[in-house]
Amino acid sequence: MEQLMEMLQEKYPDIDFENEKNLISDDILDSMDVVNIISEIEDMFDISVTMEYIQPPYFESVECMWEMIEELM
């Protein structure tokens, strides 16, 4: 999860990923951000994020993203 956190902090330095738990619900990340994050995740972890995972609950927090990554690995 550390690698994911580093990437997110580098790409989005203004977002407090450690404490934010409603990234989508609170409109902190938009759809383009999610697309970019998916691309980074796929490259970084050599996985394919399938359509079933491209849903808001999987991107609400770093923990949610990490759970998705673990399921896909």
C-alpha positions in Angstrom: 0.0 0.0 0.0 3.0 2.3 0.5 3.7 2.3 -3.2 0.1 3.3 -4.0 0.2 6.1 -1.4 3.4 7.5 -2.8 2.0 7.5 -6.3 -1.2 9.3 -5.2 0.7 11.9 -3.1 3.0 12.6 -6.0 0.2 12.9 -8.6 -2.2 14.8 -6.3 -0.2 16.6 -3.6 -3.1 18.8 -2.5 -5.2 15.8 -1.4 -4.8 14.3 2.1 -5.0 10.6 1.1 -4.1 9.4 4.6 -7.2 10.9 6.2 -9.7 11.4 3.4 -12.3 8.6 3.2 -14.8 10.1 0.8 -12.8 10.9 -2.3 -15.6 10.3 -4.7 -18.6 11.2 -2.5 -17.1 14.6 -1.6 -16.1 15.3 -5.2 -12.4 15.4 -4.4 -11.6 13.1 -7.3 -13.5 13.4 -10.6 -13.9 10.8 -13.3 -10.7 11.9 -15.1 -8.8 11.5 -11.9 -10.1 8.0 -11.5 -9.2 7.1 -15.1 -5.6 8.4 -14.5 -5.4 6.5 -11.2 -6.6 3.3 -12.8 -3.9 3.6 -15.5 -1.2 4.2 -12.9 -2.4 1.2 -10.8 -2.5 -1.1 -13.8 1.1 -0.1 -14.8 2.5 -0.1 -11.2 1.0 -3.5 -10.2 0.8 -5.2 -13.6 -2.9 -5.8 -13.3 -6.0 -5.1 -15.3 -8.8 -3.2 -13.6 -11.9 -4.7 -15.0 -15.2 -3.0 -15.5 -16.7 -4.5 -12.3 -14.1 -2.5 -10.3 -14.6 0.8 -12.1 -17.2 2.0 -9.6 -17.1 4.7 -7.0 -16.8 2.5 -3.8 -13.5 1.2 -5.0 -12.0 4.8 -5.1 -13.4 6.4 -1.9 -10.1 6.0 -0.1 -6.6 4.6 -0.4 -7.7 1.6 1.6 -10.5 0.9 -0.8 -8.2 1.1 -3.7 -5.7 -1.2 -2.0 -8.4 -3.8 -1.3 -9.3 -3.7 -5.0 -5.6 -4.1 -6.0 -5.3 -7.1 -3.7 -8.3 -8.7 -5.2 -6.9 -8.3 -8.7 -3.4 -9.5 -8.0 
